[in-house]
């Protein structure tokens, strides 16, 4: 797996985007790096994990799978904003979409991916 750090500065919440490897690798990474016990399905193209007080995590099997990246980025955006007391509604929709967009743009623009052993 490879990783990059993504800072959602406006929400004062940092996270890690992981790419490659397997769902089991993601689960092992979460346990070792943020002491999170994550339930993952047998096969998935991505996962997201958000818990207040810990870095959020987003994993995709492949960065070329943009639908899965968008799907997981929305899970992260929802978890982060809800953790800050923002409920999804017509008035807050832009906050959710801009946060999701920031995660995706930062992920795709990353030049220095770190190699990680799950």
SVG drawing of the C-alpha trace seen along z (x, -y; Angstrom):
<svg xmlns="http://www.w3.org/2000/svg" viewBox="-32 -27 40 40">
<polyline fill="none" stroke="black" stroke-width="0.4" points="0.0,0.0 1.0,-3.6 -0.2,-6.5 -0.5,-10.3 -1.6,-12.6 -4.5,-14.9 -5.3,-17.8 -8.8,-19.1 -7.6,-22.4 -11.0,-24.1 -12.3,-21.2 -9.0,-20.8 -9.0,-17.1 -6.2,-15.2 -6.4,-11.9 -4.6,-9.3 -5.4,-8.1 -4.2,-4.6 -4.1,-3.1 -3.3,0.5 -3.2,3.6 -6.3,5.4 -9.1,4.8 -7.3,7.0 -4.2,4.8 -6.3,1.7 -7.7,3.4 -4.2,4.3 -3.0,0.7 -5.9,-0.7 -5.2,1.5 -1.5,0.8 -1.6,-3.0 -4.7,-4.3 -5.8,-1.3 -9.0,-0.9 -10.9,2.4 -12.5,2.2 -14.9,4.7 -14.3,5.1 -16.1,7.2 -14.4,10.1 -13.9,8.0 -14.4,4.3 -12.8,1.7 -12.5,-0.8 -13.3,-1.6 -13.5,-4.7 -13.1,-5.1 -13.9,-8.2 -13.8,-8.3 -13.6,-11.6 -10.2,-12.1 -8.4,-9.9 -7.1,-10.5 -9.7,-9.5 -8.7,-6.8 -9.7,-6.2 -8.5,-3.2 -9.0,-2.4 -7.8,0.7 -6.7,-1.5 -6.5,-5.2 -7.7,-4.7 -11.1,-3.6 -12.5,-7.1 -16.0,-6.0 -14.7,-4.1 -12.5,-7.1 -15.5,-9.4 -17.7,-7.0 -15.2,-6.7 -14.4,-10.4 -18.1,-11.1 -18.1,-8.7 -15.1,-10.6 -16.6,-14.0 -19.9,-13.0 -18.1,-11.5 -15.8,-14.6 -18.7,-17.1 -21.0,-15.2 -18.2,-15.0 -18.2,-18.8 -21.9,-19.0 -22.9,-19.6 -26.0,-17.7 -26.5,-17.1 -29.3,-19.2 -29.9,-21.7 -28.1,-24.4 -25.1,-22.4 -24.7,-20.5 -21.9,-22.7 -19.8,-22.0 -20.1,-18.3 -19.4,-18.5 -16.4,-20.9 -14.9,-18.6 -15.4,-15.6 -13.8,-17.5 -10.8,-18.6 -10.1,-14.9 -10.3,-13.8 -8.2,-16.7 -5.5,-16.2 -5.4,-12.5 -5.1,-12.9 -2.6,-15.7 -0.3,-14.0 3.2,-13.6 4.9,-12.0 3.2,-8.8 4.9,-7.0 5.2,-3.2 3.5,-1.5 3.6,2.0 0.3,3.0"/>
</svg>
